[in-house]
Amino acid sequence: MLQRAIDAGIPFAWVTADEAYGKVKHTRFWLEERGVAYVLATKVNDTVITAQGGESRVDALVAVQPHQRWKRLSGGTGARGERIYDWARVPIWYAWENGFGHWCWPGAPSITRARSPTTSATARSPPD
């Protein structure tokens, strides 16, 4: 479906997907090969290349983040009232290229991975 959209020249800025697609590494590689920005949910035991070039499980990377990195933000109003989550933006992937960066966004209820332009809102830390 995405390849057909690209071939047809249909404009889009991002691809988003839940864990069913986000946990499939070749999906991320396919998007990156085509220069497509994405935000994909992933498994807590997924592994990532860190900003230092090593490899780490996502949950282990999240566990060592300092308290100051976390921001409490609203996820909007749900059926049971406002949804408040703690979020952190963790740079991953040592080789940022062509104005794109890679991040892991841990926060309830899931962990997401993002590849986005470094000038986008995703690239900036959440507000204090």
HELIX and SHEET records of a PDB file:
HELIX    1   1 LEU A    2  ASP A    7  1                                   6    
HELIX    2   2 GLU A   19  GLY A   22  1                                   4    
HELIX    3   3 LYS A   25  GLU A   33  1                                   9    
HELIX    4   4 VAL A   58  ALA A   63  1                                   6    
HELIX    5   5 HIS A   67  ARG A   69  5                                   3    
HELIX    6   6 ALA A  121  ALA A  123  5                                   3    
SHEET    1   A 5 TRP A  14  ALA A  17  0                                        
SHEET    2   A 5 ALA A  37  THR A  42  1                                        
SHEET    3   A 5 SER A 110  PRO A 117 -1                                        
SHEET    4   A 5 PHE A 100  GLY A 107 -1                                        
SHEET    5   A 5 VAL A  90  GLU A  97 -1                                        
SHEET    1   B 2 THR A  47  ILE A  49  0                                        
SHEET    2   B 2 GLU A  55  ARG A  57 -1                                        
SHEET    1   C 2 LYS A  71  GLY A  78  0                                        
SHEET    2   C 2 GLY A  81  TRP A  87 -1                                        
END                                                                             
